Each structure stands twice: as C-alpha cells, then as structure tokens.
Amino acid sequence: GKAVFGEEVGVLLCDVSDAGSLATMARQTRLVLSCVGPYRFLGEPVVQACVENGASCIDISGEPQFLEGMYLKYNEKAAEKGVYIVGSCGFDSIPADMGVIYTRDKLKGTLTAVESFLSVKSGPEGVCVHDGTWKSAVYGLADEDNLKKLRKKIGYAPVPVVGAKLKKRGFLFYSQEFKEYCIPFMGSDGSVVKRTQRYLHTEFQETPVQYGAYVNVGGLGSVIKLMFAGMLFLLLVKFNFGRKLLTKYPEFFSAGRFTKEGPTQKQMDGTSFTMTFFGEGYSEGQDPQNGKPNVKICTEVKGPEPGYIATPIAMVQAGVSLLEDVASLPKRGGVYSPGAAFSKTKLIDRLNKRGVEFSVISKPEV
C-alpha cells in the first residue's frame, strides 16, 4: 500500500547521549533518517535504538569504519528484527554505488570493471563544506590501522576477480578524457561498492565488478596547491595536537574549503557534480574468464551541489524506496550498503525524477 503521510509532523527532541529519548523516537516510526555525523562519535546510539525498537535506519555517513563496524555489531540482530540499516545513502555513496549498478544493467553482456571520475564544478563564489565532514576526514585518516583490524574481525570472503584485472592508478595521473589531473577518491565509495559487489555475488551469484574511484583536481596549479595542503594534513593528522589544530581551524588548513558555517546559498546554487563511469566487459556469449574485455560503456550521474542538495535528495529517495519498494528489498533485514539494499528497487528512477540523473553517454560497439 501507499505510505500515507500525515498533515502535521510533530517535533520530537532526542539526544544521542540519552538512550531513552532515542528509544521513544524509534518506537514511533518505521524509518529514521540519521544525520548525526561525525558518525564515529555520534552514530551508533541511533543505530542501536533503531535495531532494538524495530525501526529501519538510513544515514549519510562516508566513514568506512563506522559503516563496517555497524555491520559487524548489528547485522544479525537487524535481520532477526526484520529491519534495514542502510548507511552511506548521501553523496557518499549513492552516486557511486548505484552508478556501478546502473552501468552494469545498461551493458549488454557482463560488466567486469568500472572506474569513476568525480568532477565538482563551482560558480564564481567557489565551493565550501561544513566542518563536520572535515572532522570525519581527520579522524578517519588518523585511524586507518583500526579499520584493517575491523575488517579482519569481520572476515570478509574474498571477492573473485573476473575478467581482466583492473589496474590501480598512481597517486596522481593525467586523464586524457578530461584533460585534467586526477587523484584517488579518499571517501568511502570504493569500500561501499566493494561491499555491494560482494553481497550481490554471494547472494545472487552475480559477476562481481572491480571498481576504482577517482576525482578530477584540475590543472598543474591546483595540483601543486593540493600537494602542499595534503602533505601538511598527513603530517598533522598523525599527532594528537595536530588533529586538535586541524579541527580547530578547518578554514585555514583547507584553504577556505571547510568552514564552521558551511556554504552560502549562492555557493550552493553555483555548484554541481558529474560522476563519469568508464566500464568494460565481455559481450553476450563471451567468457569473462577468457581473453580481453571486448565491450565498453560510459555512463554518468549528474546532480546539484553534492553536500547539501544532492545528499538530502539521495537520502530521502532511499527512504521512500525502503518504505514503498518493499517487495524488491533483500528478503531479510540486516545492515546493508545502498546497492545491496536497493539494486532491485526503483531508486534510480526516483532519483532521475528529482534531479540526480543517471544516463548512458556512449556504448562503443565491440
């Protein structure tokens, strides 16, 4: 049945340090949208309250350690309760995760590898992000060793490599397609896509897609600036006092990109993103275990400003899919990545109608 939305939506005050208030909230709803980042410090009480009180939960975290930590702790319990906990349903990582699935669905044959390139265009006012995201990055990079330990604990089954092995690119390279320099994307997209591909492979024996995520940084001038900022960041992030400095003065250390106020309306209006996917694979009847890939495809996901406009669109549409496309969700509850939860739902159609647009750019034939 259609979800009927009431006229009046009341306000419930909750506090992540008050479990009772979260439980009261979770008992009154089928779905909680959690926006409490940095999630590594504030996210878990919300997930716990939802699982224990039978509500599903969607968040917009881009922190692999939080996302995979929630999987380790709550996957079984969520399955028992029949609730869905779906992380990274914002700009990290719906465009990437659903973009790979879209590319796979549009290729005639078997998709075996994809690289995505993110390009963020800004207007004359420049681009800016709230410092909550900056904090997440600071603590995420400081804590990479623990992420490795966590993954050991989870004991993921290895994902087989099907088709020609995707080459890892260097830390900085020049892209002929974009005539720009590119670096690996530091967010959670790579790890989220990998979890989705592992799930689809183990559950449905679908061919896992190898994936590399990159971001376009521009010309040589931008590269030099970025190198200096990056070296300073990596130097400071390893020390306690360095992290204090970084989180206290985000604007200074990010050359104005991250501020305590977040972006102005004008900055948001002038910003947009394009994520371009280059896929390769094997045509129908070709064995992906043998020979070189013989088909290519290029797709893209375009949308408005990523952090404040595209993210809420993605999150809300993921929520609507969770409530309305029930028959197409995974059979049992659990902690899922977006692609694992939504690959069979109408999420991509829903996003297309609301300005986060998926399209095929080219399908060079064999």
Phi, psi and chi 1 to 4 in degrees:
 res  aa     phi    psi   chi1   chi2   chi3   chi4
   1 GLY       -  158.7      -      -      -      -
   2 LYS   -69.3  143.3  -68.6  -65.6  -96.1 -176.1
   3 ALA   -74.2  129.1      -      -      -      -
   4 VAL   -98.7  123.7 -178.1      -      -      -
   5 PHE   -96.5  128.1  -62.7  105.2      -      -
   6 GLY   -66.9  159.3      -      -      -      -
   7 GLU   -65.8  -55.0  -66.6  -63.2  -66.1      -
   8 GLU   -96.8  125.7  -81.9  -61.0  -55.2      -
   9 VAL  -108.0  116.1  178.3      -      -      -
  10 GLY   -76.6  172.5      -      -      -      -
  11 VAL  -111.0  126.3  173.6      -      -      -
  12 LEU  -110.5  128.9  -84.2  176.0      -      -
  13 LEU   -91.5  127.9  -72.6 -179.5      -      -
  14 CYS  -126.5  161.3  -52.0      -      -      -
  15 ASP  -139.2  127.4 -176.0  -26.3      -      -
  16 VAL   -63.9  -16.6  -70.8      -      -      -
  17 SER   -92.0    2.1   61.9      -      -      -
  18 ASP  -121.5   94.5  173.3    2.7      -      -
  19 ALA   -57.6  -36.9      -      -      -      -
  20 GLY   -59.2  -43.7      -      -      -      -
  21 SER   -65.1  -35.5   73.0      -      -      -
  22 LEU   -70.6  -40.6  -65.3  175.7      -      -
  23 ALA   -62.3  -43.5      -      -      -      -
  24 THR   -58.5  -42.9  -55.8      -      -      -
  25 MET   -64.4  -49.6  167.2 -164.7   65.2      -
  26 ALA   -61.8  -32.4      -      -      -      -
  27 ARG   -68.6  -19.8  -87.3 -170.4 -137.8  108.8
  28 GLN   -97.1    6.8  -66.9  179.6   55.2      -
  29 THR  -145.8  163.8 -175.4      -      -      -
  30 ARG   -92.4  -22.0  -76.7  168.0   57.7 -161.5
  31 LEU  -148.6  130.4  173.8   63.8      -      -
  32 VAL  -110.8  132.3  171.4      -      -      -
  33 LEU   -99.1  115.3  -56.1 -174.9      -      -
  34 SER  -101.5  119.4  170.5      -      -      -
  35 CYS  -120.8   40.7  -51.8      -      -      -
  36 VAL   -99.0   29.9  -62.9      -      -      -
  37 GLY   -60.9  165.2      -      -      -      -
  38 PRO   -59.5  124.0  -17.0   26.7      -      -
  39 TYR   -64.9  -27.9  -70.1   88.0      -      -
  40 ARG   -61.5  -24.1   70.0  167.2   50.5 -121.0
  41 PHE  -101.5  -30.5  -60.2  127.4      -      -
  42 LEU  -122.0   -8.2  -54.6  166.9      -      -
  43 GLY   -78.5  -37.1      -      -      -      -
  44 GLU   -64.4  -41.4 -176.2  174.4  -10.7      -
  45 PRO   -55.6  -34.1  -22.5   29.6      -      -
  46 VAL   -69.0  -45.7 -178.7      -      -      -
  47 VAL   -59.9  -46.5  171.4      -      -      -
  48 GLN   -59.8  -46.6 -170.2  174.7    0.1      -
  49 ALA   -61.0  -40.6      -      -      -      -
  50 CYS   -65.1  -49.1  -73.0      -      -      -
  51 VAL   -61.1  -46.1  171.3      -      -      -
  52 GLU   -68.1  -27.0  -74.1  172.8   -1.2      -
  53 ASN  -110.0   14.0  -64.7  -77.0      -      -
  54 GLY    74.8   26.9      -      -      -      -
  55 ALA  -108.6  145.7      -      -      -      -
  56 SER   -79.5  165.2  -69.9      -      -      -
  57 CYS  -147.4  135.8 -179.4      -      -      -
  58 ILE  -124.0  137.0  -79.8  177.1      -      -
  59 ASP  -132.1  177.0   72.2   46.5      -      -
  60 ILE  -121.3   32.6   47.7  178.7      -      -
  61 SER   -69.0  143.6  170.4      -      -      -
  62 GLY  -116.4   27.5      -      -      -      -
  63 GLU  -111.1  101.9  -56.3  159.2   60.5      -
  64 PRO   -54.1  -35.9  -24.0   31.0      -      -
  65 GLN   -65.3  -40.4 -154.6 -178.4  -31.6      -
  66 PHE   -66.9  -48.6  169.0   75.4      -      -
  67 LEU   -59.8  -46.5  -63.1  162.6      -      -
  68 GLU   -78.2  -28.7  -64.4  176.5   45.8      -
  69 GLY   -64.0  -39.5      -      -      -      -
  70 MET   -66.1  -35.4  -66.9  -55.3   95.6      -
  71 TYR   -62.3  -47.4  172.1   79.8      -      -
  72 LEU   -60.4  -43.9  179.9   65.1      -      -
  73 LYS   -83.0  -33.0  -80.1 -179.2   90.7  162.1
  74 TYR  -121.3   -2.7  -63.2  102.7      -      -
  75 ASN   -58.2  -49.4 -174.3   46.6      -      -
  76 GLU   -64.2  -45.1  -80.9  -46.8  -52.8      -
  77 LYS   -65.1  -39.5 -156.5  159.4 -177.9 -165.5
  78 ALA   -64.0  -38.7      -      -      -      -
  79 ALA   -62.4  -44.7      -      -      -      -
  80 GLU   -58.8  -41.0  -80.2  162.8   34.9      -
  81 LYS   -82.8   -9.5  -69.9  -85.6 -165.4  178.5
  82 GLY    70.1   29.7      -      -      -      -
  83 VAL  -111.8  156.4  -61.2      -      -      -
  84 TYR  -110.6  124.4  -62.8   87.9      -      -
  85 ILE  -111.0  110.1  -54.1  -64.1      -      -
  86 VAL  -120.7  110.1 -168.1      -      -      -
  87 GLY   -88.7  176.0      -      -      -      -
  88 SER    49.4   45.4   54.7      -      -      -
  89 CYS   -96.2   29.1  -72.7      -      -      -
  90 GLY  -114.1 -147.3      -      -      -      -
  91 PHE   -62.7  -35.7 -179.4   73.4      -      -
  92 ASP   -94.6  115.5  -71.0   10.9      -      -
  93 SER  -140.5   29.3  -65.9      -      -      -
  94 ILE   -62.9  -45.9  -73.6 -141.1      -      -
  95 PRO   -58.4  -42.3  -26.7   36.1      -      -
  96 ALA   -69.0  -52.7      -      -      -      -
  97 ASP   -67.7  -47.3 -154.8   10.7      -      -
  98 MET   -73.8  -28.2  -61.3  -51.0  -70.3      -
  99 GLY   -63.3  -40.6      -      -      -      -
 100 VAL   -65.4  -42.3  171.0      -      -      -
 101 ILE   -64.7  -41.4  -76.0  167.3      -      -
 102 TYR   -61.1  -45.1  175.8   83.8      -      -
 103 THR   -61.3  -43.5  -52.5      -      -      -
 104 ARG   -60.1  -43.4  178.1 -159.3   72.8 -178.6
 105 ASP   -70.4  -25.0  -68.7  -13.1      -      -
 106 LYS   -90.6  -13.1  -68.3  -63.4  179.6 -164.9
 107 LEU   -85.3  127.3 -177.4   78.9      -      -
 108 LYS   -78.6  114.5  -78.4 -165.1  167.2   53.9
 109 GLY   120.2 -152.4      -      -      -      -
 110 THR  -116.0  116.0  -52.7      -      -      -
 111 LEU   -77.0  129.6 -177.5   71.1      -      -
 112 THR  -118.4  -20.9   54.9      -      -      -
 113 ALA  -153.3  144.5      -      -      -      -
 114 VAL  -141.2  140.3  177.1      -      -      -
 115 GLU  -119.0  137.7  -70.2 -176.8  -41.6      -
 116 SER  -115.6  146.3   70.6      -      -      -
 117 PHE  -125.4  120.1  -69.8   81.4      -      -
 118 LEU   -95.9  131.9  168.0   64.0      -      -
 119 SER  -128.1  123.6  178.6      -      -      -
 120 VAL  -109.8  119.8  178.1      -      -      -
 121 LYS   -99.8  138.3  -58.8 -122.9  175.7  -40.4
 122 SER  -125.6  156.7   59.0      -      -      -
 123 GLY   -82.2 -168.5      -      -      -      -
 124 PRO   -59.9  -23.9   14.6  -26.6      -      -
 125 GLU   -81.5   -8.1  -58.4  -88.1  -39.1      -
 126 GLY    82.3 -172.6      -      -      -      -
 127 VAL  -125.7  150.7   71.6      -      -      -
 128 CYS  -157.1  146.9  161.2      -      -      -
 129 VAL  -132.6  151.1 -175.8      -      -      -
 130 HIS   -68.2  152.7 -170.5  -94.8      -      -
 131 ASP   -74.6   -8.7   76.4  -39.1      -      -
 132 GLY   -59.9  -40.9      -      -      -      -
 133 THR   -65.7  -39.7  -58.4      -      -      -
 134 TRP   -60.6  -46.3  173.5 -103.1      -      -
 135 LYS   -58.2  -45.2  -81.2 -167.3 -171.8  117.4
 136 SER   -56.6  -41.0  -58.8      -      -      -
 137 ALA   -68.2  -42.9      -      -      -      -
 138 VAL   -58.3  -51.1  170.1      -      -      -
 139 TYR   -74.0  -29.8  -69.7  103.9      -      -
 140 GLY   -63.6  -47.0      -      -      -      -
 141 LEU   -70.5  -29.1  -85.0  166.0      -      -
 142 ALA   -70.0  -19.5      -      -      -      -
 143 ASP  -119.5   27.3 -147.0   12.1      -      -
 144 GLU   -62.8  -30.2  -78.5 -172.1  -54.7      -
 145 ASP   -63.4  -39.5  -62.9  -13.1      -      -
 146 ASN   -65.8  -30.7  -78.5  -34.1      -      -
 147 LEU   -64.1  -41.3 -177.7   56.6      -      -
 148 LYS   -60.8  -43.9  -70.9 -163.5 -177.8   96.3
 149 LYS   -61.8  -43.8  -75.4 -178.9 -164.4  143.0
 150 LEU   -58.5  -43.8  173.9   68.5      -      -
 151 ARG   -66.4  -33.9  -74.0  177.4  175.6  160.9
 152 LYS   -61.7  -44.1  -94.6 -144.5  172.4   79.2
 153 LYS   -61.4  -43.3 -129.0 -173.5 -126.9  164.2
 154 ILE   -65.4  -35.8  -66.6  173.1      -      -
 155 GLY    64.7   50.1      -      -      -      -
 156 TYR   -53.7  139.9  -72.6  124.9      -      -
 157 ALA   -69.5  137.1      -      -      -      -
 158 PRO   -64.1  144.1   15.8  -22.6      -      -
 159 VAL   -91.2  122.0 -177.7      -      -      -
 160 PRO   -64.8  147.4   19.4  -27.2      -      -
 161 VAL   -89.0  118.1  171.5      -      -      -
 162 VAL  -111.2  137.3  177.7      -      -      -
 163 GLY    82.2 -177.0      -      -      -      -
 164 ALA   -60.6  139.8      -      -      -      -
 165 LYS   -69.3  132.3 -166.9  162.7  165.5   51.6
 166 LEU   -73.5  126.1 -175.1   60.2      -      -
 167 LYS   -76.0  133.4  -73.0 -172.2 -176.7   66.7
 168 LYS   -73.2  134.9  -92.2 -120.2 -170.5  -67.0
 169 ARG   -92.1  165.4  -66.0  171.4 -179.4 -101.1
 170 GLY   -69.9  176.3      -      -      -      -
 171 PHE   -65.6  -26.8  179.9   69.4      -      -
 172 LEU  -143.7  129.1  179.2   73.6      -      -
 173 PHE  -148.0  162.4   58.7   94.5      -      -
 174 TYR   -99.8  129.3 -173.8   75.6      -      -
 175 SER   -98.0  121.5  154.5      -      -      -
 176 GLN   -63.9  -38.3  -74.6  -54.4  -28.1      -
 177 GLU   -61.8  -42.0  -76.2   94.1   -1.4      -
 178 PHE  -101.6   -9.5  -62.2  100.3      -      -
 179 LYS    53.0   42.8  -55.7  -80.9  179.7  -86.8
 180 GLU  -142.0  160.7  -79.7 -170.5   46.8      -
 181 TYR   -82.1  148.1  -74.7   93.9      -      -
 182 CYS  -133.1  153.8  -51.7      -      -      -
 183 ILE  -133.4  162.3   60.1  168.9      -      -
 184 PRO   -61.4  144.2  -23.3   33.3      -      -
 185 PHE   -76.9  125.0  177.1   70.4      -      -
 186 MET   -84.1   -5.0  -59.9  -63.4 -112.5      -
 187 GLY   -77.3 -159.7      -      -      -      -
 188 SER   -92.3   -2.5   55.9      -      -      -
 189 ASP   -52.5  -47.3  -69.5   -4.9      -      -
 190 GLY   -58.7  -44.8      -      -      -      -
 191 SER   -72.2  -32.7   65.1      -      -      -
 192 VAL   -68.9  -46.6  170.1      -      -      -
 193 VAL   -60.2  -39.4  168.4      -      -      -
 194 LYS   -63.0  -41.3 -166.4  162.4 -169.0  174.6
 195 ARG   -63.6  -41.4  -76.3  169.9   56.8 -147.1
 196 THR   -62.4  -46.9  -68.8      -      -      -
 197 GLN   -64.1  -37.5  -66.4  -56.9  -41.4      -
 198 ARG   -63.2  -44.1  178.8 -175.4  -71.2  111.2
 199 TYR   -62.5  -48.6  171.1   81.9      -      -
 200 LEU   -65.2  -31.4  -65.0  174.7      -      -
 201 HIS   -71.9  -47.1  176.2   65.7      -      -
 202 THR   -73.1  -37.8   44.4      -      -      -
 203 GLU   -79.1  -41.7  -77.0  -65.1  -55.9      -
 204 PHE  -121.9    8.4  -53.3  106.5      -      -
 205 GLN    54.7   29.3  -70.8   65.8   59.7      -
 206 GLU   -74.9  149.6  -69.6  173.4   15.6      -
 207 THR   -66.8  121.0  -55.6      -      -      -
 208 PRO   -69.2  141.1   18.1  -22.2      -      -
 209 VAL  -100.9  127.3  179.9      -      -      -
 210 GLN   -75.2  149.1  -53.1  167.8   64.9      -
 211 TYR  -145.7  137.9  175.6   63.3      -      -
 212 GLY  -129.6  134.9      -      -      -      -
 213 ALA  -115.1  128.5      -      -      -      -
 214 TYR  -133.4  163.3  -58.6   97.7      -      -
 215 VAL  -133.9  137.9   57.6      -      -      -
 216 ASN   -82.6  129.4  -58.6   -7.6      -      -
 217 VAL  -111.8   -6.1  -66.1      -      -      -
 218 GLY   106.6 -152.0      -      -      -      -
 219 GLY   -84.4 -171.5      -      -      -      -
 220 LEU   -62.3  -38.4 -147.4   49.7      -      -
 221 GLY   -58.0  -47.7      -      -      -      -
 222 SER   -61.5  -38.3  -48.6      -      -      -
 223 VAL   -63.3  -44.5  167.5      -      -      -
 224 ILE   -63.5  -45.4  -67.7  166.0      -      -
 225 LYS   -58.0  -45.4  -91.2 -167.1 -113.2  174.3
 226 LEU   -63.5  -39.3 -170.4   82.5      -      -
 227 MET   -62.2  -45.1  -63.6  -68.8  -99.3      -
 228 PHE   -62.8  -48.6  -87.0  113.1      -      -
 229 ALA   -60.3  -43.6      -      -      -      -
 230 GLY   -63.7  -42.2      -      -      -      -
 231 MET   -66.4  -41.6  -73.2 -171.2  -46.4      -
 232 LEU   -61.9  -45.2 -172.7   61.1      -      -
 233 PHE   -59.2  -50.7 -169.8   93.0      -      -
 234 LEU   -65.7  -29.8  -70.1  171.5      -      -
 235 LEU   -69.4  -46.5 -160.8   73.5      -      -
 236 LEU   -75.4  -32.6  -71.1  171.6      -      -
 237 VAL   -66.4  -20.0   83.7      -      -      -
 238 LYS   -81.1  -11.8  -68.7  -67.0  172.2 -156.7
 239 PHE  -117.4  146.9  -58.0  101.5      -      -
 240 ASN   -57.6  -48.4 -160.1   -1.1      -      -
 241 PHE   -66.8  -31.1   82.8   92.7      -      -
 242 GLY   -64.1  -44.1      -      -      -      -
 243 ARG   -63.9  -37.4  -68.3 -167.1  -70.3  -83.9
 244 LYS   -60.8  -45.9  -77.0 -150.0  176.1   84.4
 245 LEU   -60.4  -48.8  -86.5  177.3      -      -
 246 LEU   -59.2  -42.9  -74.7  167.1      -      -
 247 THR   -79.4  -22.4   51.2      -      -      -
 248 LYS   -79.4  -34.4 -161.0  168.5  174.7 -175.0
 249 TYR  -124.0   62.3  -55.7  108.0      -      -
 250 PRO   -58.6  -38.5   17.5  -28.1      -      -
 251 GLU   -63.1  -44.4 -148.4  160.4  -22.4      -
 252 PHE   -63.3  -48.9  175.8   77.6      -      -
 253 PHE   -77.7  -13.9  -73.3  105.7      -      -
 254 SER  -110.3   15.9   68.1      -      -      -
 255 ALA    52.5   42.7      -      -      -      -
 256 GLY    84.0   -1.0      -      -      -      -
 257 ARG   -74.0  -30.9  -69.7  -75.8  174.9   93.6
 258 PHE  -118.8  128.0  -69.3   87.7      -      -
 259 THR  -134.0  160.2   64.4      -      -      -
 260 LYS   -69.0  -22.3  -60.5 -141.9 -175.4  -92.1
 261 GLU   -89.0  -24.2  -62.1   73.2   45.3      -
 262 GLY    80.4 -177.6      -      -      -      -
 263 PRO   -76.3  155.8   27.1  -31.9      -      -
 264 THR   -81.6  164.1   62.5      -      -      -
 265 GLN   -58.3  -40.6 -171.6   58.5   48.8      -
 266 LYS   -63.2  -41.0 -130.5  174.0  170.5  171.6
 267 GLN   -62.6  -42.8  -79.1  176.6  -38.5      -
 268 MET   -64.5  -43.2  -69.5 -166.0  -75.4      -
 269 ASP   -61.2  -31.4  -66.1  -17.3      -      -
 270 GLY   -87.8    0.3      -      -      -      -
 271 THR  -110.4  143.7  -53.2      -      -      -
 272 SER  -151.0  168.2   63.3      -      -      -
 273 PHE  -132.9  153.6   79.9   88.2      -      -
 274 THR  -133.2  130.6  -53.9      -      -      -
 275 MET  -116.0  118.8 -151.8  172.0 -146.8      -
 276 THR  -105.7  133.1  -51.0      -      -      -
 277 PHE  -113.6  123.7  -62.1   81.1      -      -
 278 PHE  -106.9  112.8  -62.6  100.4      -      -
 279 GLY  -111.7  152.4      -      -      -      -
 280 GLU  -137.0  157.0   60.7  175.2   33.0      -
 281 GLY  -173.4 -156.3      -      -      -      -
 282 TYR  -125.1  132.4  -64.5   75.3      -      -
 283 SER   -66.8  162.9   57.4      -      -      -
 284 GLU   -54.2  132.5  -78.0  161.5  -23.4      -
 285 GLY    89.9  -11.2      -      -      -      -
 286 GLN   -90.7  139.7  -77.5  -65.3  108.3      -
 287 ASP   -85.0  116.0  177.2    8.4      -      -
 288 PRO   -62.8  -16.0  -15.4   26.4      -      -
 289 GLN   -81.3   -9.6  -54.5  -71.8   13.2      -
 290 ASN  -126.6  135.7  -86.7  -40.7      -      -
 291 GLY    76.5 -177.5      -      -      -      -
 292 LYS   -86.8  152.8  -76.2 -162.0  160.6   71.6
 293 PRO   -58.0  141.3  -19.8   28.7      -      -
 294 ASN  -124.7    7.3   66.0  -17.4      -      -
 295 VAL  -134.5  150.1  -77.7      -      -      -
 296 LYS  -129.5  159.5  -72.6 -170.6  155.5  141.4
 297 ILE  -151.0  147.0 -176.5  169.7      -      -
 298 CYS  -127.8  126.0  175.1      -      -      -
 299 THR  -128.1  169.3   61.9      -      -      -
 300 GLU  -148.2  154.7   75.2  176.8   17.4      -
 301 VAL  -119.1  122.9  179.1      -      -      -
 302 LYS  -118.2  150.0  -74.7  173.0   88.9  126.1
 303 GLY  -166.3  178.4      -      -      -      -
 304 PRO   -74.6 -170.0   26.8  -31.5      -      -
 305 GLU   -47.6  129.3 -172.5  -81.0  -30.2      -
 306 PRO   -67.0  -46.8   -9.1   14.7      -      -
 307 GLY   -75.1  -33.5      -      -      -      -
 308 TYR  -119.5  -16.6  -60.1   86.8      -      -
 309 ILE  -112.6  -52.4  -55.7  176.4      -      -
 310 ALA   -68.8  -38.0      -      -      -      -
 311 THR   -60.8  -50.2  -74.0      -      -      -
 312 PRO   -62.7  -35.1   -4.9    2.5      -      -
 313 ILE   -61.0  -48.5  -67.0  170.0      -      -
 314 ALA   -62.0  -45.1      -      -      -      -
 315 MET   -64.0  -46.5 -173.5 -173.6 -144.5      -
 316 VAL   -67.1  -40.6  168.4      -      -      -
 317 GLN   -68.8  -33.7  -66.2  -46.0  -49.0      -
 318 ALA   -61.6  -41.7      -      -      -      -
 319 GLY   -62.3  -44.6      -      -      -      -
 320 VAL   -62.8  -41.3  173.8      -      -      -
 321 SER   -61.1  -41.2  -74.4      -      -      -
 322 LEU   -63.9  -36.3 -150.9  146.1      -      -
 323 LEU   -83.1  -32.7  -65.9  172.7      -      -
 324 GLU  -106.7  -28.6  -63.5 -157.6  -15.0      -
 325 ASP   -97.0   42.6  -54.1  -13.9      -      -
 326 VAL   -55.5  -40.7 -179.3      -      -      -
 327 ALA   -65.7  -20.5      -      -      -      -
 328 SER   -98.0    0.2  -42.4      -      -      -
 329 LEU   -77.1  166.3  -65.8  174.2      -      -
 330 PRO   -55.3  147.5  -24.5   32.2      -      -
 331 LYS   -57.7  -38.6  -68.3  -75.5  167.7  -84.6
 332 ARG  -116.4  157.8   47.5 -165.7  -55.5 -121.8
 333 GLY   -65.4  177.8      -      -      -      -
 334 GLY   153.8 -175.6      -      -      -      -
 335 VAL   -99.3  117.2  177.2      -      -      -
 336 TYR  -123.9  154.6  -70.6  101.5      -      -
 337 SER   -82.2  162.3   54.3      -      -      -
 338 PRO   -57.3  -45.8  -18.3   23.2      -      -
 339 GLY   -64.0  -35.5      -      -      -      -
 340 ALA   -66.0  -42.1      -      -      -      -
 341 ALA   -73.7  -39.2      -      -      -      -
 342 PHE  -113.6    3.9  -59.8  121.4      -      -
 343 SER   -59.7  -25.8   72.6      -      -      -
 344 LYS  -105.0    2.8  -55.9 -162.3  171.3   12.3
 345 THR   -90.1 -174.9   67.2      -      -      -
 346 LYS   -93.3   20.8  -63.0 -160.9 -156.2   83.9
 347 LEU   -55.7  -44.1  177.5   55.9      -      -
 348 ILE   -63.1  -41.7  -70.7  172.6      -      -
 349 ASP   -61.1  -42.2  -62.1  -18.4      -      -
 350 ARG   -62.2  -42.6  -65.7  177.7 -171.7  -73.9
 351 LEU   -66.3  -42.2  -68.6  167.0      -      -
 352 ASN   -55.9  -37.7  -90.4  -31.6      -      -
 353 LYS   -73.5  -14.1  -70.0 -167.5 -174.4  105.5
 354 ARG  -117.7   18.2  -65.2 -169.6  172.4   66.6
 355 GLY    97.0    1.7      -      -      -      -
 356 VAL  -107.3   99.5  175.0      -      -      -
 357 GLU  -105.5  129.2  -68.7  161.2   17.6      -
 358 PHE  -101.9  130.3  -68.4   65.9      -      -
 359 SER  -149.9  157.1   60.0      -      -      -
 360 VAL   -91.4  126.7  175.6      -      -      -
 361 ILE   -90.6  -46.3  -58.3  -58.6      -      -
 362 SER  -156.9  150.2   66.0      -      -      -
 363 LYS  -129.6   80.4  -79.8 -171.3  170.3  179.2
 364 PRO   -61.6  133.2   -9.9   20.3      -      -
 365 GLU   -74.3  171.9  -73.1  -42.2  -53.3      -
 366 VAL   -52.5      - -177.7      -      -      -
